[in-house]
Amino acid sequence: MKPFAWIPTLYFAEALPYMAVMTLSVIMYTNLGLSNTELALYTSWLYLPWVIKPLWSPIVDHFRTKRWWILTMQVLVGASLAGVALTLPTAMWLRLSLACFWLMAFSSATHDIAADGFYILALNEEDQALYVGFRSTFYRIGSIFCQGILVMVAGWLEQRYGVSLAWSITMLLMAAIMVALAGWHFVSLPSEEKQVKGEGLKVKGSVLQPFVETLKAFASKPHLWAAVLFMLLFRLPEAQLAKMAQPFMLRTIGEGGLELSTTAVGFAYGTLGVIGLLAGGIVGGWVVSRNGLRHWLWPMVVAISLPDIVYIYLSYAQPQELWIINACVFIEQLGYGFGFTAYMLFLVYFSQGERSTSVFALCTAFQALGMMIPGMFAGKLADMWGFQTFFVFVCACTVVTFLVSGLIRRDLKN
């Protein structure tokens, strides 16, 4: 089939489990009564498969085909979503559902490796350039569908059937979508890949050698420690904010939150928030293409840091007008989309040279680690200090963002 028959659905499918693990799990566990400490700690551990995925990416490269991995992982994601749905009504719902989410995270991280590799192997360079826009667009559509539409559906179901049953139905719906996508991709994905198939894992060295070479290429980069600190700490405020923003919206007024419905949160973050994020990213890419990253680094650092202040305002004022809350979310996400451009472009620039694709994958592992560790403690801080002080602390952490940005600015040539 033509590439357009499978590229949009492949990247839509890539977005769904990632958003389920990173966003839906937080909202679901908040509504099921977990404390901020518990939900932040448990869901932050779900980043781990993305942190360590460079360790098994050579296995994906050497064993079977990318097509096989894509189809297998999509079925596993569907099974793990169904597992979450079926375990929620049980007595051990927390442990069992977390186990299913961990399987989903592992399958999603592996699917990322296979899908990106398949894109390169199944298309020539001209088609890769032609369809790259569709690839990113449908990933964003998947994000909007998951953290917007599905969250609003879950909110609507909560009002009628209660929290547990509502999320069971929502997860079963997602499972059905993933299985349907796997069936479509079984038909639509090209069966020919420009690679040697069936080699298996005959020689350990053939699997480990690429990873060793990637480590050597990564370690040979100039000013390595400054780059690693930037990868780990640039998103320090966001790593904490991302774990507590939606629980803050859902908690009661007495708990220091805004007491929004699940539907309202889905609308704020899944529609207006994503629009702001996309707009900021598009503008960020455009201005950097004109003047270079070095010229725009500090404005982007300000853009990703300063809008965090809206959460201090929201936590102190606790407004009930939805238009005010939605406007604050839009402003914060717009600034984040613009500022995050600097981070991703630095990873691209840093990865250039020998084994650039593998080095970039290793950089994204550091990125995931930088989100995982601060997120684990965000809930504890919010419970200990309250949302008001917590958001002040998050804004104070933007100083670290400025410091690590100063460390890498000297390495930017444009």
N, C-alpha and C positions, 0 to 999 in steps of 0.2 A: 504494500500500500504506500501511498504518498506520505511524506513525513508529517504533513499537517493532520493526518489521520491519527497519529499516535503522540506527537510531541505535546500538544496542549493537555491531553489527558494524563500523560506520564508525569508532567510537572504539577498538575493539579493533584495527582495522587501522592506526589512527594511532599506536598505542603500539608495534607490532612493529618498524618500521624504526628508530624513535628508539632503542629499547633495543638493537637489533642494532648500531647505530653506536656508541652510548655505552658499552655493557656487554659485549656478545658479542665485539666486536672486540678489547677489552683482554684478555679471557680467552683468546681464540683466539691472539692474537699472543704472549702470555706462554707458552702451551704449545708454540708453534711455535719458541720459542727466542730471541725478540727480547729485548734488554736493556731494563731499566727506562727508560733514557734514550730509546731508539728508540721503544718503544711509546707512552710518554707524549707525546713530541713529535708523532709521526705521527697518533695518534688525537685529540689536542687540536685539530689543524687541521680535523678533521671538524666542529667546532662552527661553523666559518665560515659555512655557509649560514644558520644560525639568527641569526647576528650581523647579516648583511646582508639578511635577507629583507624588511625594510621597504622596501628599494630596488625590489624587483620586485612587491610586493603590489599596487600600482596596476595592473600589467599583468594580474594575475590578475583584478582587478576589471573591467577594461575589455575584455579579449580572451576570447571564447568565454563559456561558462557555468561556474559552479562545478561542476556535475555533470561536465562534460567534463574539467575539471582533475582532479577526484577520480579518475575512471576512468583517465585517462592516467597520472597519477602512481602509482597502484597497480600498473599494468602495468609501469611503469619500475622501481618498487621490486622487483617480482618478477624482472624481467630482471637487475637489478644483483645481487640475491641469488644468482641462478643464475650470474652472472658470477664472483662470489667463489668459488663452489663449483668452477667449471670451471678457474679460474686457479690454485688452490692446488697442483695437481700439476705445474705448469709450472716451468721454470727461472727465469722472472721473476715468481714468485708474489707477492712482496712489492709490487712496483710495480703490477702489474696488479690485485691484490686491493684495494689502497688506492684505485686509480682507480675501481673498482666501488663501494667504500664511499663515495667522494666523490659519485658519481652518486646513490647511495642517500640520502645526507644532503641533497643538493639537492632530490631528489624528495620526501623526507619533509617538509622545511621548506615546500615549496610545497603539499604535501597538507594541512599544518596550516592554512595560509591559506584554502584552498578549503573544507575541511571545516567550519571555524568559521564561515565566511561562509555556507555552504549551510545550516547549522543555523539561522542567523538568518533567511535568506530563505525557507526552506521551511516554517517554523513560525510560527504567530502567537505573541503574547507569552504567552498562557496556556499553550500547549504548550511553549514554551521553558522556562518555570518548572517545568512538570510533569516534563519529561524530563531536567533538568539533573543530577539524581542518577544516572540511568542512564548518562548520558554519562561522568561521572567514574568511576563504578563499573567500567564495562567497559574504560575506559582502564587502570585499575589491574589488572584481570584480565589484560589484554594484557601488562602489565609483569611480573606474576607468571609468566605462561605463558612469556615470553621469557627472563627472567633466572633463573627457577627451573626450570621443567619442561624447557625446551629445553637449558639448561646441563647438567642432570642426564642428559638423553638423550645429549648430546655426550660427557659423562664415561663413560657406559656404553659408547658406541661406541668411545671411545679405548682402552678396555681390550681390545677385540676386534679392531679394525682399524688401530690407530695414530692419531696425532693428525691428520695431514693428511686422510686419508680420512674420519675421523670428522666433522671439521668440514665437509668437502665434502657429506657426506650431510645434516648438520644444516641447512646453508644451502639445499640443494635442497629439503628439507622445508619450510622457511620460504617459499621461492619458490613452491612448489605451493600453500601456504596463501594467499599474497597474490594469486595468479592466481585462485584459487577465490573469494576475497572480491571481487575485481574483477568476476568473472562474476555473483556474487550482487547486487552493487550496480548492475550494468547492468540487472538485472531489477527491483530493489526501490526504487532511488532515484527519487523523483518527477521527472518530466521538466519540470515547470513550476516556474519560479522567479519570484519577484516582483521582476524586474529587466528592464532593457532588454537584449535579446540582439543579437548580431551587429553591434555597433557597431565592433568592431575597434579599431585604433589609428589612427584617421583624423587626429587632431590631437594633436600632442605635448603641447600644453598641457593637454589633458584628462587625460593620464596623470600628468604631473609636478605639476600644480596641487595635487591632494590631498596629495602628499608635502610640498610646500612649505608648505602650510597647517598640516600636522601639525608640522613643524619650528617654525613660528612659535608654535603653541599650546604646544609643549613648552618653547621658550625663554622664554616669558612666565611660567612658573611661578615662584613665590617661592622663595628660597633654593635656586636650581637647582643650584649646585655642591655643596652639602651633599647634595642628593638623588642626584646623579650619583655622588658618592663612595660613598654608601651602596649604591647599585645595584652598583657595581663591586667593592667591597671587603668587604661584609658576608659573602660566601661564600668569602673568601680561604682560610681553613683547609680548608673542604670541597672547594674546587677542586683542592687538592693531594692531600687524603686520598682523594678519589674515584678518582683515577688510580692510586694505589698500594695501596689496601686489598686488592683482589683479587689482584694480583700478589704481595703480601706473603703472602697465604694459600697461594698455589700454590708459591712458591719453596721450595727445600730448606732443611732445618735449617742446613746449612753455609753457605747464602747469607743466613741471618738470617730466613728465613721460617718458616711452620708446616708446610709440606709436605703440605697437604691435597690430596685428589683433586678433580678438577673436579666430580664429583657432590656432594661435601660442600660445596664452595663454592656450588654452585647451590642447595642446600638452605638454607644459612645466609643468603644474601642474597635469594634468590628467594621464600622462604616466611616464615621467622621475621623476616627483616629487613623485608620488605614489610608484614607484620602489625604490627610495631612502628611503622613509618612511618605506616601508616593510623591506628593508634590514637592516636599523637601528634598527627596532623593533626586528627582528630575532636575530641579534647579541647581542642586549641588553639583551634579555631573556636568551640567551645562557651563557653569561659571569656571569650574576647574579646567574644562577643555579650552577655555579662552585664555586664562591667565596662569594656570598651573596650580598645583597643590600648595607649594611654598607660599604663594601669594595669599591663598584663601585659608591657610591652616588656622590662624588665630580667630578669624570670624567664625569658622566652623566649630572651633572649641567653645567659643562663647555661645553659639547657637545650641549646642548639645548640652550645655551646662546651665545657662541662665533660666530657661523655661522651667526647670525643676522647681523654681520658686512657686509656681502655681499650686503645688501640693501643700506648701506651707499655708498659702491663703485658704485653700479648701479645708484644711484641717482645723484652722482657727475660726473661719467664718461659718463652716458647715452649711453652705447655701442649699436651699431646697429647689431652686429654679433649675430645671434641666438645661435650659439654654446656657446658663453660666457654667455649669459643670462640663457640658459638651464643648463649649468654647475653650475652656482650660485644657481639656484633653487634646483638642485639635492643635492648640498653640504648642503644647509640649511635644506632641508627635511631629509637628511640622519642623520644629527646631531639631529634634532628634534625627529626622530623615535627612536634613541638610548637613548636620554635623557628622553623622555616621559615615557620610561619603568620604571624609578624610581618613577614617579608620580603614575602610575597605580598600581604598586606593593605596594606602601605605602598604598593606599586605601584598597587593599586586606588585608594587614597585620593589618591595623587599624580596619577593619570590623570583624576580627576573634573573635569568641566567641558567646555569646547569640545573636540570631536573626541576624546572619551574613549577610544573603541575603538582608534583609530590611535595615540594617545599611549601607550596601554598596550602596543601591539605594539612601539613604539620602546623602551619600558622593558625589555621582554623581550629586546631586542637587546643592551642594556647588560648585562643579566643573563648572557646567553650569552658576551659578551666577558669578563666577570668570571670565568667558568669556564674559558674557553679559554686565556687568557694564563698564569695561574699553573700550569695543568695542563701546559703545554708544558715547563716547567722542573722539574716535580716528579720525574720519573724521573732526571734528571741529579743532582738533590740526593740522591735515595735511593741512587744508585750511588756517589756521591762520599762520602757520610757513613755509609751503612748505614741500615737501617730504624730502629734504636733512636734515633739522633740525629735522623733525619728526622722521626719522630713527635713528638719533643720540640720540634723547630722548628715543626711544625704547631700544636701546642698553644700555643706562644709567639705565633703569628700571631693567636690569638683576641683578643689585646689590640687589634688593629686592628678586629675586629668590635665590641668595646665602644666604641671611639673614634668610629666612624662612626655607631653607634646613638645616641650622645650628641648628635651633630650634628643628627639629624632629630627627636629627641624633642620639641623645642620646637615643632615644626610639627604635632604630633598634638593634635587637639582633644579626642579621647576615646580 
